[in-house]
Amino acid sequence: MSTPGAEVPYGTLDLMVLKTLASMGPLHGFGIARRIEQIANGALALNQGTIYPALLRLEQKAWIKSAWGTSENNRRARFYSITAAGRRQLSAETELWERTVTIVSRLLKHES
């Protein structure tokens, strides 16, 4: 993905959010989005219309949970954390993603 500020590839945002929460611990939505953008070195852009529906979907699946807290700038914010079910899902999705990358890499390198 070479376009600066590109949108998140379909189907990868759940994996990115789960991995971020597993690595960083509880974060509010803005913090999750900024951390993913930081790791992507500016190659991705996450806005509220992208991150918050994903957080709601993940919470409905019980892969994350949320609680109200106070942000670093003293504002009330909802903090998200990964659940045991979310950790299992992260493991399964990581394995699937790694297999997919291997297959696509082989196809791209294959000469007819």
Contact map, one row per residue, 1 for C-alpha under 8 A:
1110010000000000000000000000000000000000001000000000000000000000000000000000000000000000000000000000000000000000
1111000000000000000000000000000000000000001000000000000000000000000000000000000000000000000000000000000000000000
1111110000000000000000000000000000000000001000000000000000000000000000000000000000000000000000000000000000000000
0111110000000000000000000000000000000000011100000000000000000000000000000000000000000000000000000000000000000000
0011111000000000000000000000000000000000011110000000000000000000000000000000000000000000000000000000000000000000
1011111100000000000000000000000000000000001110000000000000000000000000000000000000000000000000000000000000000000
0000111110000000000000000000000000000000000111000000000000000000000000000000000000000000000000000000000000000000
0000011111011000000000000000000000000000000111000000000000000000000000000000000000000000000000000000000000000000
0000001111111000000000000000000000000000000000000000000000000000000000000000000000000000000000000000000000000000
0000000111111000000000000000000000000000000000000000000000000000000000000000000000000000000000000000000000000000
0000000011111110000000000000000000000000000000000000000000000000000000000000000000000000000000000000000000000000
0000000111111111000000000000000000000000000000000000000000000000000000000000000000000000000000000000000000000000
0000000111111111100000000000000000000000000000000000010000000000000000000000000000000000000000000000000000000000
0000000000111111110000000000000000000000000000000000010001000000000000000000000000000000000000000000000000000000
0000000000111111111000000000000000000000000000000000000000000000000000000000000000000000010011000000000000000000
0000000000011111111100000000000000010000000000000000000000000000000000000000000000000000000000000000000000000000
0000000000001111111110000000000100010000000000000000000000000000000000000000000000000000000000000000000000000000
0000000000000111111111000000000000000000000000000000000000000011000000000000000001000110010000000000000000000000
0000000000000011111111100000000000000000000000000000000000000000000000000000000000000000010000000000000000000000
0000000000000001111111111000000100110000000000000000000000000000000000000000000000000000000000000000000000000000
0000000000000000111111111110000100000000000000000000000000000000000000000000000111000000000000000000000000000000
0000000000000000011111111000000000000000000000000000000000000000000000000000000011000010000000000000000000000000
0000000000000000001111111000000000000000000000000000000000000000000000000000000000000000000000000000000000000000
0000000000000000000111111110000000000000000000000000000000000000000000000000000000000000000000000000000000000000
0000000000000000000111111110000000000000000000000000000000000000000000000000000011000000000000000000000000000000
0000000000000000000010011111000000000000000000000000000000000000000000000000001111000000000000000000000000000000
0000000000000000000010011111101100000000000000000000000000000000000000000000001110000000000000000000000000000000
0000000000000000000000000111111100000000000000000000000000000000000000100000111100000000000000000000000000000000
0000000000000000000000000011111110000000000000000011001000000000000000000000011100000000000000000000000000000000
0000000000000000000000000001111111000000000000010000000000000000000000000000000000000000000000000000000000000000
0000000000000000000000000011111111100000000000000000000000000000000000000000000000000000000000000000000000000000
0000000000000000100110000011111111110000000000000000000000000000000000000000000000000000000000000000000000000000
0000000000000000000000000000111111111000000001100010000000000000000000000000000000000000000000000000000000000000
0000000000000000000000000000011111111100000001000000000000000000000000000000000000000000000000000000000000000000
0000000000000000000100000000001111111110000000000000000000000000000000000000000000000000000000000000000000000000
0000000000000001100100000000000111111111000100000000000000000000000000000000000000000000000000000000000000000000
0000000000000000000000000000000011111111111111000000000000000000000000000000000000000000000000000000000000000000
0000000000000000000000000000000001111111110000000000000000000000000000000000000000000000000000000000000000000000
0000000000000000000000000000000000111111110000000000000000000000000000000000000000000000000000000000000000000000
0000000000000000000000000000000000011111111100000000000000000000000000000000000000000000000000000000000000000000
0000000000000000000000000000000000001111111100000000000000000000000000000000000000000000000000000000000000000000
0001100000000000000000000000000000001111111110000000000000000000000000000000000000000000000000000000000000000000
1111110000000000000000000000000000001001111110000000000000000000000000000000000000000000000000000000000000000000
0001111100000000000000000000000000011001111111000000000000000000000000000000000000000000000000000000000000000000
0000111100000000000000000000000000001000011111100000000000000000000000000000000000000000000000000000000000000000
0000001100000000000000000000000011001000000111110110000000000000000000000000000000000000000000000000000000000000
0000000000000000000000000000000010000000000011111110000000000000000000000000000000000000000000000000000000000000
0000000000000000000000000000010000000000000001111111000000000000000000000000000000000000000000000000000000000000
0000000000000000000000000000000000000000000000111111100000000000000000000000000000000000000000000000000000000000
0000000000000000000000000000000000000000000001111111110000000000000000000000000000000000000000000000000000000000
0000000000000000000000000000100010000000000001111111111000000000000000000000000000000000000000000000000000000000
0000000000000000000000000000100000000000000000011111111100000000000000000000000000000000000000000000000000000000
0000000000000000000000000000000000000000000000001111111110000000000000000000000000000000000000000000000000000000
0000000000001100000000000000000000000000000000000111111111000000000000000000000000000000000000000000000000000000
0000000000000000000000000000100000000000000000000011111111100001000000000000000000000000000000000000000000000000
0000000000000000000000000000000000000000000000000001111111110000000000000000000000000000000000000000000000000000
0000000000000000000000000000000000000000000000000000111111111000000000000000000000000000000000000000000000000000
0000000000000100000000000000000000000000000000000000011111111111000000000000000000000000000000000000000000000000
0000000000000000000000000000000000000000000000000000001111111111110000000000000000000000000000000000000000000000
0000000000000000000000000000000000000000000000000000000111111110000000000000000000000000000000000000000000000000
0000000000000000000000000000000000000000000000000000000011111111000000000000000000000000000000000000000000000000
0000000000000000000000000000000000000000000000000000000001111111100000000000000000101100000000000000000000000000
0000000000000000010000000000000000000000000000000000000001111111100000000000000001111110100000000000000000000000
0000000000000000010000000000000000000000000000000000001001101111110000000000000111100100000000000000000000000000
0000000000000000000000000000000000000000000000000000000000100111111000000000000111100000000000000000000000000000
0000000000000000000000000000000000000000000000000000000000100001111100000000011110000000000000000000000000000000
0000000000000000000000000000000000000000000000000000000000000000111110000000011100000000000000000000000000000000
0000000000000000000000000000000000000000000000000000000000000000011111000001111000000000000000000000000000000000
0000000000000000000000000000000000000000000000000000000000000000001111100001111000000000000000000000000000000000
0000000000000000000000000000000000000000000000000000000000000000000111111111100000000000000000000000000000000000
0000000000000000000000000001000000000000000000000000000000000000000011111111100000000000000000000000000000000000
0000000000000000000000000000000000000000000000000000000000000000000001111110000000000000000000000000000000000000
0000000000000000000000000000000000000000000000000000000000000000000001111110000000000000000000000000000000000000
0000000000000000000000000000000000000000000000000000000000000000000001111111000000000000000000000000000000000000
0000000000000000000000000000000000000000000000000000000000000000000001111111100000000000000000000000000000000000
0000000000000000000000000000000000000000000000000000000000000000000111100111110000000000000000000000000000000000
0000000000000000000000000001000000000000000000000000000000000000000111100011111000000000000000000000000000000000
0000000000000000000000000001100000000000000000000000000000000000011110000001111100000000000000000000000000000000
0000000000000000000000000111100000000000000000000000000000000000011110000000111110000000000000000000000000000000
0000000000000000000010000111100000000000000000000000000000000001111000000000011111000000000000000000000000000000
0000000000000000000011001110000000000000000000000000000000000001110000000000001111100000000000000000000000000000
0000000000000000010011001100000000000000000000000000000000000011100000000000000111110110000000000000000000000000
0000000000000000000000000000000000000000000000000000000000000111100000000000000011111110000000000000000000000000
0000000000000000000000000000000000000000000000000000000000000010000000000000000001111111000000000000000000000000
0000000000000000000000000000000000000000000000000000000000000110000000000000000000111111100000000000000000000000
0000000000000000010000000000000000000000000000000000000000000111000000000000000001111111110000000000000000000000
0000000000000000010001000000000000000000000000000000000000000010000000000000000001111111111000000000000000000000
0000000000000000000000000000000000000000000000000000000000000000000000000000000000011111111100000000000000000000
0000000000000000000000000000000000000000000000000000000000000010000000000000000000001111111110000000000000000000
0000000000000010011000000000000000000000000000000000000000000000000000000000000000000111111111000000000000000000
0000000000000000000000000000000000000000000000000000000000000000000000000000000000000011111111100000000000000000
0000000000000000000000000000000000000000000000000000000000000000000000000000000000000001111111110000000000000000
0000000000000010000000000000000000000000000000000000000000000000000000000000000000000000111111111000000000000000
0000000000000010000000000000000000000000000000000000000000000000000000000000000000000000011111111100000000000000
0000000000000000000000000000000000000000000000000000000000000000000000000000000000000000001111111110000000000000
0000000000000000000000000000000000000000000000000000000000000000000000000000000000000000000111111111000000000000
0000000000000000000000000000000000000000000000000000000000000000000000000000000000000000000011111111100000000000
0000000000000000000000000000000000000000000000000000000000000000000000000000000000000000000001111111110000000000
0000000000000000000000000000000000000000000000000000000000000000000000000000000000000000000000111111111000000000
0000000000000000000000000000000000000000000000000000000000000000000000000000000000000000000000011111111100000000
0000000000000000000000000000000000000000000000000000000000000000000000000000000000000000000000001111111110000000
0000000000000000000000000000000000000000000000000000000000000000000000000000000000000000000000000111111111000000
0000000000000000000000000000000000000000000000000000000000000000000000000000000000000000000000000011111111100000
0000000000000000000000000000000000000000000000000000000000000000000000000000000000000000000000000001111111110000
0000000000000000000000000000000000000000000000000000000000000000000000000000000000000000000000000000111111111000
0000000000000000000000000000000000000000000000000000000000000000000000000000000000000000000000000000011111111100
0000000000000000000000000000000000000000000000000000000000000000000000000000000000000000000000000000001111111100
0000000000000000000000000000000000000000000000000000000000000000000000000000000000000000000000000000000111111100
0000000000000000000000000000000000000000000000000000000000000000000000000000000000000000000000000000000011111110
0000000000000000000000000000000000000000000000000000000000000000000000000000000000000000000000000000000001111111
0000000000000000000000000000000000000000000000000000000000000000000000000000000000000000000000000000000000001111
0000000000000000000000000000000000000000000000000000000000000000000000000000000000000000000000000000000000000111
